[in-house]
Amino acid sequence: MKYRAEITVMPLKALLDPQGKAITASMKNVGVPEISNVRAGKHITLEVEAPDRESAEQKVDIACRKLLANPIMEYFEFRVLDPEDMKKA
């Protein structure tokens, strides 16, 4: 079966986020100074072929740990959508 994964990769909270800091500083310029403490990361979607959801989650976890996120600087979260959920999304 084919599953879709939605992955979010973000800088570790303990680390400075220069991109987020620059975005925060620009909020005043675009008329929304109420927005602060922006953290910028990556959103990744992918499809994975697996016999079941648990296997799909394991494959996505491996991809995140080995390629998509740098554990020294980033953390990741993901959710795997079942084929039926993919039709709705």
C-alpha positions as CSV (number, residue, x, y, z in Angstrom):
1,M,0.0,0.0,0.0
2,K,1.0,3.6,-0.5
3,Y,1.0,6.0,2.4
4,R,1.7,9.7,2.6
5,A,3.9,11.3,5.3
6,E,3.7,14.9,6.4
7,I,7.0,15.8,8.1
8,T,8.0,18.9,9.9
9,V,11.7,19.7,10.6
10,M,12.4,22.5,13.0
11,P,15.5,24.0,14.6
12,L,16.1,22.8,18.1
13,K,14.5,25.2,20.6
14,A,17.9,25.7,22.4
15,L,19.5,27.0,19.2
16,L,19.4,30.4,17.7
17,D,17.2,30.5,14.6
18,P,18.6,33.3,12.3
19,Q,15.9,32.9,9.7
20,G,13.1,33.0,12.2
21,K,14.7,36.1,13.8
22,A,14.8,37.9,10.5
23,I,11.2,37.0,9.8
24,T,10.2,38.3,13.2
25,A,12.0,41.5,12.6
26,S,10.2,42.0,9.3
27,M,6.7,41.6,10.8
28,K,6.6,45.3,11.8
29,N,7.3,46.2,8.1
30,V,4.4,44.2,6.8
31,G,1.9,45.6,9.4
32,V,1.7,42.8,11.9
33,P,4.0,43.8,14.8
34,E,2.0,41.6,17.1
35,I,3.6,38.5,15.7
36,S,6.8,37.5,17.5
37,N,9.2,34.6,18.2
38,V,9.0,33.1,14.7
39,R,10.8,29.8,14.2
40,A,11.3,28.7,10.6
41,G,11.7,25.2,9.5
42,K,10.8,22.8,6.6
43,H,7.7,20.9,5.7
44,I,8.2,17.8,3.7
45,T,5.6,15.5,2.2
46,L,6.5,12.1,0.6
47,E,4.8,8.8,-0.3
48,V,6.1,5.5,1.0
49,E,5.2,2.0,-0.2
50,A,4.7,-0.3,2.8
51,P,2.6,-3.3,3.7
52,D,1.1,-1.5,6.8
53,R,1.1,1.8,8.6
54,E,3.6,0.7,11.2
55,S,6.1,-0.3,8.5
56,A,5.5,3.0,6.7
57,E,6.2,4.9,10.0
58,Q,9.4,3.0,10.5
59,K,10.6,3.9,7.0
60,V,9.7,7.5,7.4
61,D,11.5,7.6,10.8
62,I,14.7,6.2,9.2
63,A,14.5,8.7,6.3
64,C,14.1,11.6,8.9
65,R,17.0,10.4,11.1
66,K,19.4,9.6,8.3
67,L,18.6,12.3,5.7
68,L,15.9,14.8,6.2
69,A,16.9,16.2,9.7
70,N,20.2,17.1,11.2
71,P,19.9,15.8,14.8
72,I,22.6,18.2,16.0
73,M,20.6,21.2,15.0
74,E,17.0,20.0,14.3
75,Y,14.2,17.9,15.5
76,F,11.4,16.4,13.5
77,E,7.8,15.3,13.8
78,F,5.7,13.4,11.3
79,R,2.3,11.8,10.7
80,V,1.6,9.0,8.2
81,L,-1.8,9.1,6.4
82,D,-3.6,5.9,5.5
83,P,-4.5,5.5,1.8
84,E,-8.2,6.3,2.8
85,D,-7.1,9.5,4.5
86,M,-5.1,10.5,1.4
87,K,-8.2,10.6,-0.7
88,K,-9.8,13.1,1.8
89,A,-6.8,15.4,2.0
